[in-house]
Amino acid sequence: SQTIHQWPATLVQPVGSPLSLECTVEGTSNPNLYWYRQAAGRGLQLLFYSVGIGQISSEVPQNLSASRPQDRQFILSSKKLLLSDSGFYLCAWSVWRGPLSTDTQYFGPGTRLTVL
Amino acid sequence: DAKTTQPPSMDCAEGRAANLPCNHSTISGNEYVYWYRQIHSQGPQYIIHGLKNNETNEMASLIITEDRKSSTLILPHATLRDTAVYYCIVRVAMDSNYQLIWGAGTKLIIKP
């Protein structure tokens, strides 16, 4: 069965510090990978998605970047955190089986980031 | 912007069926409706999805109106562990992939 891991679970960082959040998936090959952010009381906002190694698409201009160095590893980074970067960060995976498929996304446990 | 509208909150008695409505009046013909739920401080959990026909799985049933402008998620026998925020989502095409457009969801509280 497939498993998705995210770490750390919680993180408190000062403004201006760097960030690195990691997501790994087990039990599947060539997944689509996603990074979302959720503000308190709100729905999820898609930040980045990747359909393969080194392929990153950004949905929202921001202070963040993403990388996919390995097939099942997705990293979210920032060089200098802002107060507005606080939130709940979620990684998800899906498997693309063609335009007629329904590639359901499955989510990790999330990382709660507080920038002070 | 979200393509769905849901009531912000609902209550349901334990053991009864919970019926969660969702409006998606601007949905296109090839866009699926997905339902997820999120228990506090956890990642969202997939529940069910559908296009035109009603769907049922071990967790819930999804009823989609014939005009596809609205749907209802049914939890047949709600338990206290079903207390969560339920998201009705439309999946839209983007480039060579799809995107889930999330709204604010419905906070469902199951009462003993």
Contacts between the chains, C-beta under 8 A, distances in Angstrom:
chain1	res1	chain2	res2	distance
A	32	B	97	6.4
A	41	B	104	7.2
A	42	B	104	6.1
A	43	B	2	6.7
A	43	B	87	6.3
A	43	B	102	3.2
A	43	B	103	5.2
A	43	B	104	5.4
A	43	B	105	6.2
A	44	B	44	7.1
A	44	B	100	7.5
A	44	B	102	4.4
A	45	B	102	7.4
A	46	B	99	5.9
A	46	B	100	7.4
A	49	B	97	6.4
A	49	B	99	7.9
A	51	B	96	6.9
A	51	B	97	6.2
A	57	B	95	6.9
A	57	B	97	7.9
A	59	B	99	7.5
A	88	B	41	7.7
A	90	B	43	5.5
A	90	B	44	7.3
A	92	B	43	7.9
A	96	B	97	6.9
A	102	B	32	6.0
A	102	B	49	6.0
A	102	B	91	7.8
A	103	B	98	6.7
A	104	B	34	7.5
A	104	B	46	5.5
A	104	B	49	6.7
A	105	B	46	7.3
A	105	B	100	6.4
A	106	B	46	6.2
A	107	B	36	8.0
A	107	B	43	3.6
A	107	B	44	4.9
A	107	B	45	7.4
A	107	B	46	8.0
A	108	B	43	5.3
A	109	B	42	6.4
A	109	B	43	5.1
A	110	B	41	7.5
A	110	B	42	7.0
A	110	B	43	5.0
A	112	B	41	7.1
